[in-house]
Amino acid sequence: MILEPHHIEIIGYCAAFLTTVAFLPQAIQSWRTRDLSGISLGMYSLFTAGVGLWLVYGLIIEKWPLILANSLTFTLALSILLLKLRHTAKQEK
């Protein structure tokens, strides 16, 4: 199967949209409830770092689907990670 470049871009934008939107319910629930007990600090740290690297990769190769999706997902993941760090620090006091 041979795809035209614009078809490949459409696939990228669809994948970016779906994976970013799929992340929103967790982010919204975490912000609203402030209940982060079910979130692993290690996993979220690795996840956020990985998304950050995907963003850097997208910037390097100049691919907008990667840049847009990972910018938004990195922002959401970082906000949840910071909430988790704050929650963990409060529990240790």
Secondary structure, DSSP 8 states (H G I E B T S, - for coil): ----HHHHHHHHHHHHHHHHHHHHHHHHHHHHH---TTS-HHHHHHHHHHHHHHHHHHHHHT-HHHHHHHHHHHHHHHHHHHHHHHHHHHHH-
